Amino acid sequence: MMNVTIAKLALQALLGRRRFYLLLAFPVLLIGLVTLITVLTDGDAAWEIVPGLGYTLVLPLVAILAASSVLGPEVDDGSIVYLLSKPVSRYGIAISKWLVALGATLVAGSLPIFVAALITGDTTRAVALFVGAVVAGTTYSALFLAISAVTRHAVIASLMFVLIWESLLGNLFTGIAWLSISQWGIRIGHALSDELPDPANLPWAIGASLVVTLAGVWFAGDRLRSFSLRGED
């Protein structure tokens, strides 16, 4: 159901905004910090930063910027109604925009986590973290796309979710891991490397990631369909 034209327009919107440079700043910061610590100390010390900073901050922040850039501005300025006036499936629009946001999230979020982990000197851990980051990035991008479709304050709402739920409460209460996207990703990575934490049940982590991803994209499409039906802007 992907629409190539809509995907190209979404990509142009992503690359043509100042957010794109901020999106690139996060992975550069992560890789630079890990490199610096590895040079000054050792790979083990730098390794602790990769899942902690990469999963809880860099990856979700990149996903927020990507998802909000491909859909948020159109909702904010009301131009989404012009797109919805075309005979195109609303779910096709949502899927097309999600795929662009997903691609940006994987390139600027998941891949830098892999590179940063490689710098610490352990390929097995790096691959495990990358696989988990791909799963988490996929889920994050779908969730934040849904949030962008439902509110004009998508960035603020998404940031509150990441900073309060994923970071603050996730570090205070171990039970949050069962409802944390980053922890689902880490648990999936644990299946490939025992050196990663084991915060949740593996089948639950896989199933929950899949459900949130599908539900997020579906909800975004349904919300766009509601825009069309009610003439909202």
Number of C-alpha atoms within 10 A of each C-alpha: 12 16 15 13 11 20 22 14 15 24 21 14 17 23 16 12 11 10 16 18 11 13 22 15 14 20 24 15 13 22 20 13 16 26 19 13 17 18 13 11 11 15 19 13 14 22 22 14 17 25 23 13 14 27 27 22 20 27 29 29 25 31 32 29 24 32 33 28 27 27 27 25 15 20 20 16 11 13 12 19 17 11 16 18 10 9 7 13 16 23 20 19 26 31 23 25 30 29 21 22 32 25 19 25 30 23 16 23 31 30 19 24 29 23 19 26 30 20 19 23 16 13 14 15 22 24 19 24 32 24 22 26 31 23 25 30 31 26 29 30 33 30 25 32 34 28 25 27 27 17 14 17 14 23 20 12 15 23 17 13 15 23 16 13 16 23 19 13 16 21 14 10 9 11 13 17 22 16 17 24 28 30 25 30 29 29 28 28 27 22 16 17 16 13 12 17 15 17 20 22 13 18 12 15 25 15 12 18 24 15 11 17 24 14 16 24 28 19 21 28 22 17 19 25 18 13 19 18 10 8 11 12 14
